[in-house]
Amino acid sequence: MTDRHDIPTREQTEHEQTAETSTAESPARVRIYGVAGCGPCEVAKLFLQQQRVDHTFVDVSEHPDQRRALRDRLGEPTAGVVLEDDGHLETMLGVSIPRLHQWLAGYRDRHGDAHR
């Protein structure tokens, strides 16, 4: 069985409210949606590894529906990444270390000291 994750479209997430469901016993997992080998994806993966943030990379090239959803959010699948943690989606056009640090601060605020 394939573990498939659907990227919500921008319209689907504009009206959703993020539920805070993580606890210290069940830490939040981060998903990076992108295309294997794209520059922004590799930078984001390396950053999360260095920051010791548990994450999974979802290669959308393996799933046409996910690729379309990523294209809807980014324009081009290799133009950036979508980061997801517990239903909170962050679209990053282009990826920079300062922008990733900003995302990480928000992630830690949402999930507390257990993820520092």
Order of alpha helices (4+ residues) and beta strands (2+ residues): alpha-beta-alpha-beta-alpha-beta-beta-alpha
